[in-house]
């Protein structure tokens, strides 16, 4: 079955960082960090309230960089909270006056498994999950489970807990293609050769399959399709179908913030203990909230965690996740991809 790259405005259509309302017309923004760009974007779009929250988020972010790990989760969480408020405010989403998450201890458990995090019905976190199309009602997870499901620290997690299964399949060139001689389009990506094997097929989430018609690369694709018509009059309808399809695809695809484009397909939940069916933003929000509670109300318990076998994992989370979260929120706000300067890519 022949297929070719789907193009819009003469550019190949590739997977975007923004899961909701990506701007397929825009080029990648090359910037050391997105704070200033987003601030100017919010001012231009006349989102004054959202801009206030964004500026507060940056101040909390900077404060968190100056504190040790026993204290930095508190301002880091308020960075995450205010960045989320900026997104929800700019998008006209109601979120109320509460955070929408709480934590506690689970009796009989030890370590990170004892730290319980509960998603509530109302507040900022549930508003975020609703906006992303991930609302599941009230739910509870351990801090162990939440950290397990974050790709930006997954290597640290699997080193710390060596018996845990790999959740993320590295892929490259995530793109949208169209069947030759038709209007049928779908998403596909190439599994990194270092991990490509028959075992990958067994791990694919529902709605994904290997393209058996390609022998020289391990291509995985969605079984679901969407239509693209090649007339200028149908541009709006094409973009609407593409955005809907892209949104449902992004629930399975995760990226890691950095100097190169690192994309991962999250494996199926079957046979995996501790699988959390959320994307990175709600998971990071909830996990950092629990650490901020410990930093504020039980700092000795946080200090014990940081002295335990999982100290490297927690330190990586505290150091890396604020960068990842801000990058994702910036893309959701503006619809654009952000990369550090000096990155060369044909998809820019």
C-alpha positions in Angstrom: 0.0 0.0 0.0 1.7 3.2 -1.1 1.5 6.3 1.0 3.2 9.7 1.1 3.6 12.5 3.5 0.5 14.6 4.2 1.3 18.2 3.5 -0.4 21.5 4.6 0.8 24.8 3.2 3.5 22.8 1.4 4.9 21.5 4.7 4.8 17.9 5.9 2.2 17.5 8.8 4.1 16.1 11.8 3.1 15.5 15.4 2.9 18.7 17.5 3.6 19.2 21.2 0.2 20.9 21.8 -2.5 18.3 22.2 -5.3 20.8 21.9 -5.5 23.3 19.1 -2.0 23.0 17.6 -1.1 25.6 15.0 -0.1 23.6 11.9 0.7 26.8 10.1 3.4 28.0 12.5 7.1 27.3 12.5 8.9 26.1 15.6 9.8 28.9 18.1 13.6 28.7 18.8 14.1 30.1 22.3 16.2 29.3 25.3 13.1 29.2 27.5 9.5 30.1 26.6 8.8 32.5 29.5 9.3 35.7 27.6 7.7 34.6 24.3 4.6 33.4 26.1 4.4 36.6 28.1 4.5 38.7 24.9 2.0 36.4 23.2 -0.5 36.8 26.1 0.0 40.5 26.0 -0.7 40.6 22.2 -3.8 38.4 22.6 -5.0 40.7 25.4 -5.1 37.9 28.1 -4.1 40.2 31.0 -5.3 37.9 33.8 -3.7 34.9 32.3 -0.5 36.9 31.8 -0.5 37.8 35.5 -0.6 34.1 36.4 2.1 33.3 33.9 4.4 36.0 35.4 3.7 34.6 38.9 4.6 31.1 37.6 7.9 32.4 36.4 8.7 34.0 39.7 7.9 30.8 41.6 10.0 28.8 39.1 13.0 31.1 39.6 12.6 30.8 43.4 12.5 27.0 43.3 15.9 27.0 41.5 17.5 28.7 44.5 16.3 26.2 47.1 17.4 22.7 48.2 15.3 19.7 47.3 13.7 19.7 50.8 12.1 23.1 50.1 12.0 23.6 46.3 8.8 21.5 45.7 6.7 24.2 47.4 7.5 27.1 44.9 7.8 24.5 42.1 4.2 23.5 42.7 3.0 27.1 42.8 4.8 27.5 39.5 2.9 24.6 38.1 -0.4 25.8 39.6 -0.1 29.3 38.2 1.0 28.1 34.8 -2.1 25.9 34.7 -4.2 28.8 35.7 -2.7 30.9 32.9 -3.7 28.1 30.4 -7.2 27.7 31.7 -7.9 31.4 32.0 -6.6 32.1 28.5 -8.9 29.3 27.1 -11.9 30.5 29.1 -12.1 27.4 31.3 -13.7 27.7 34.8 -11.7 26.1 37.6 -12.9 27.6 40.9 -10.8 28.5 43.9 -9.5 25.1 45.0 -6.5 23.1 43.8 -8.5 19.9 43.0 -6.0 17.5 44.5 -5.1 16.3 48.0 -2.7 13.9 49.6 -2.1 11.6 52.5 -0.5 8.4 53.8 -1.6 4.9 53.0 -1.3 2.7 56.1 0.7 -0.5 55.6 2.8 1.0 52.8 6.3 2.2 52.8 8.3 4.6 50.6 6.7 6.3 47.6 3.9 3.7 47.6 2.8 5.1 51.0 2.3 8.6 49.6 -1.3 8.9 48.3 -2.5 11.5 45.8 -6.3 12.0 45.2 -7.8 13.7 42.2 -10.9 15.7 43.3 -14.1 16.6 41.4 -13.6 20.4 41.4 -10.7 22.8 41.2 -7.7 23.5 39.0 -6.5 19.9 38.4 -9.9 18.5 37.3 -10.4 21.6 35.1 -7.1 20.8 33.4 -8.1 17.1 32.9 -11.4 18.3 31.4 -9.7 20.7 29.0 -7.3 17.9 27.9 -10.2 15.5 27.5 -8.9 13.2 30.3 -11.6 13.7 33.0 -12.2 10.4 34.8 -13.9 11.5 38.0 -12.3 11.1 41.4 -9.3 8.8 41.5 -6.4 8.0 43.7 -2.8 7.0 42.9 0.4 6.5 44.9 3.3 8.9 44.3 5.2 5.8 43.1 2.6 5.2 40.3 2.6 8.9 39.2 6.4 9.0 38.9 6.3 5.7 37.0 4.2 7.3 34.3 6.4 10.3 33.5 8.6 9.7 30.5 11.0 12.6 31.4 12.2 10.7 34.5 11.4 7.1 33.3 15.1 6.1 33.0 15.7 7.2 36.6 12.6 5.3 37.7 13.5 2.0 36.0 17.1 2.2 37.4 15.7 2.9 40.9 13.1 0.1 40.6 14.8 -2.4 38.3 11.9 -4.8 38.1 9.5 -2.3 36.7 8.4 -2.7 33.1 9.3 -0.1 30.4 6.3 2.0 29.6 7.5 4.0 26.7 8.5 2.9 23.3 11.0 5.4 21.6 9.9 6.4 18.1 11.1 8.9 15.5 9.6 10.9 12.7 6.0 10.9 14.1 4.0 12.0 11.1 0.7 12.0 9.2 0.5 10.3 5.8 -2.1 9.9 3.0 -2.7 6.7 1.0 -1.8 7.2 -2.7 -4.7 7.9 -4.9 -7.2 8.4 -2.0 -8.3 10.9 0.8 -7.5 8.4 3.6 -4.9 9.6 6.1 -3.4 8.2 9.3 -0.7 8.7 11.9 2.5 6.6 11.8 6.0 6.6 13.4 9.2 4.5 13.2 10.2 2.6 16.2 13.8 3.2 17.1 15.9 0.4 15.6 17.6 -0.4 18.9 14.4 -1.6 20.4 12.4 -2.7 17.3 11.4 -6.4 17.7 8.4 -8.6 17.8 8.0 -7.8 21.5 7.0 -4.2 20.5 3.9 -5.5 18.7 2.7 -7.2 21.8 3.0 -3.9 23.7 1.1 -1.6 21.3 -1.9 0.2 22.8 -5.4 -0.5 21.4 -5.8 1.1 18.0 -2.1 0.8 16.9 -0.5 -1.9 14.7 2.7 -2.6 12.8 2.6 -1.8 9.1 3.4 -5.2 7.7 3.8 -3.7 4.2 7.1 -2.1 5.1 10.2 -4.3 5.5 13.1 -1.9 5.9 11.8 -0.2 9.0 9.6 -1.0 12.0 6.6 1.4 11.4 3.7 1.5 13.8 0.5 3.3 12.8 -3.0 4.0 14.0 -5.8 1.8 12.7 -8.2 4.7 12.8 -8.2 7.0 9.8 -9.4 10.5 8.8 -10.2 12.2 5.5 -8.3 15.0 3.8 -9.6 16.6 0.6 -7.3 18.5 -1.7 -9.2 21.6 -2.5 -8.7 25.1 -1.0 -12.4 25.4 -0.2 -12.1 22.4 2.2 -9.2 23.8 4.3 -11.2 24.6 7.4 -12.9 21.1 7.4 -9.5 19.4 6.8 -8.0 21.3 9.7 -10.9 20.4 12.0 -10.6 16.7 11.2 -6.8 16.8 11.5 -7.0 18.6 14.9 -9.5 16.1 16.3 -7.4 13.2 15.0 -4.2 14.8 16.3 -5.8 15.3 19.8 -6.8 11.6 20.1 -3.3 10.6 18.9 -1.5 12.8 21.4 -3.1 10.9 24.3 -0.8 8.0 23.4 2.3 10.0 22.4 4.6 11.7 24.9 7.6 13.9 24.4 10.6 14.7 26.6 11.7 18.3 26.7 15.3 18.9 25.5 17.6 19.9 22.7 16.3 17.2 20.3 12.8 15.9 19.5 12.3 12.8 21.6 8.9 11.1 21.1 7.6 8.0 22.9 4.5 5.8 22.4 3.1 4.7 25.7 2.6 0.9 25.8 -0.7 -0.8 26.5 -1.9 -1.0 30.1 -2.4 -4.8 30.0 -0.1 -6.6 32.4 1.4 -3.4 33.9 0.9 -2.6 37.6 0.7 1.1 38.3 -0.4 2.3 34.9 -2.0 5.7 35.0 -4.2 6.7 32.1 -3.3 10.4 32.0 -0.8 12.5 30.0 2.1 14.3 31.6 0.5 17.6 32.7 -2.1 16.1 35.2 0.4 13.6 36.5 3.2 16.1 37.1 0.7 18.5 38.7 -0.6 15.9 41.1 2.9 14.5 42.0 4.4 17.9 42.7 1.4 18.8 44.8 2.1 15.9 47.1 5.8 16.8 47.4 4.8 20.4 48.2 2.6 19.2 51.0 5.5 17.2 52.4 7.8 20.2 52.1 5.3 22.4 53.9 3.7 20.1 56.5 6.1 17.2 57.0 9.6 18.2 55.9 11.2 15.5 58.0 9.3 12.9 55.9 10.4 14.5 52.7 14.0 14.5 54.0 13.7 10.8 54.7 12.5 10.2 51.1 15.5 12.1 49.9 17.8 9.9 51.9 16.2 6.7 50.8 17.0 4.5 47.8 14.7 6.6 45.6 16.6 9.9 46.3 18.0 10.2 42.8 14.5 9.6 41.3 13.0 12.3 43.5 15.9 14.7 42.8 15.5 14.2 39.1 11.7 14.8 39.3 12.2 18.1 41.3 14.9 19.3 38.9 13.5 18.2 35.5 9.7 18.3 35.8 9.2 22.1 36.1 11.0 22.6 32.8 9.0 19.9 31.1 5.7 21.2 32.5 6.3 24.8 31.5 7.3 23.7 28.0 4.1 21.7 27.6 1.9 24.5 29.0 3.6 27.0 26.6 2.7 24.8 23.7 -0.9 24.3 24.9 -1.3 28.1 25.3 0.1 29.2 22.0 -0.3 26.1 19.8 3.3 26.3 18.9 6.4 24.0 19.4 9.3 25.4 21.3 12.9 24.2 20.9 16.3 25.6 22.2 18.3 27.7 19.7 20.8 25.7 17.6 18.4 22.8 16.9 18.4 21.9 13.2 15.4 19.9 11.9 13.5 19.5 8.6 10.3 19.9 10.6 11.1 23.4 11.9 
